[in-house]
């Protein structure tokens, strides 16, 4: 497939950590989610890093994030949506290839495709970060130290290959993995072991098989404490406790990372209201609260 690169700025030299957001902006609400994610990362990340937005197939609209808004962020806009034709039946293939102007989107496949694209692109520009972190666009960083004091500090052993913000079981429930919404990898080991982010539905989602292969080779994974799958037996400060989203904690029981979950689906909800009555403006208000700290 021919990739059309809209804009790319080489702001990666001597940066130890590559943060990669898989992006899709079908409407202005989704764009605002991405804007908040980028803004929070740039405010609260105090280590050497490069931030990459790999945006695949987003339509052009007035509120789409403009690379000029964030001059220190690397943007790659890919206009054509990659399609996993092997997954489609014959009739769908014919309709997609010959008649339909609207390309079919396979979210899991495209997220994996975006992360894979980043690893290959790094090779093309000879960029070799120490760490590679997969991220989604409906996340928010809420406190400085989230990277150095929390994620990086968990690489206390040479056997640790990845640290994530959320542990959960893979799709087929056979094994615990780290979710790709926020997973920090040792980049050299990831490449040395020939790992990839491809999903193998229905058993494994994005990056899950890479975790399992790592475990099978004797490596270890670690995760931070998260409300999604961990027992939280302490009180914590959260003025938005009635809203449903993932909260990730540091060792002082402070919230350092938030994940909205199903962000694109929620941003497409009627009247812009999310399933738990949390809309994009609420998400922005939550960020404004934490950004003052």
Secondary structure, DSSP 8 states (H G I E B T S, - for coil): ----B-------TT-SEEEEEEE--SSHHHHHHHHHHHHHHHHH--SSEEEEEEEES----TTS--GGG-TTSEEEEE-S----GGGS-HHHHHIIIII-SS----HHHHHHHHHHHHHHHHHHTT---SEEEEEETTEEE-STTIIIIIIGGG--STTEEEEES-EEE-TTSSSEEE-TTEEEEEHHHHHHTT-----BTTTB-TTHHHHHHHHHTT-EEEE-EETTTS---S----TTTTS--EEEE-TTS-EEEEE-SSHHHHHTSGGGB-TTS-BHHHHHHHHHHHHT-
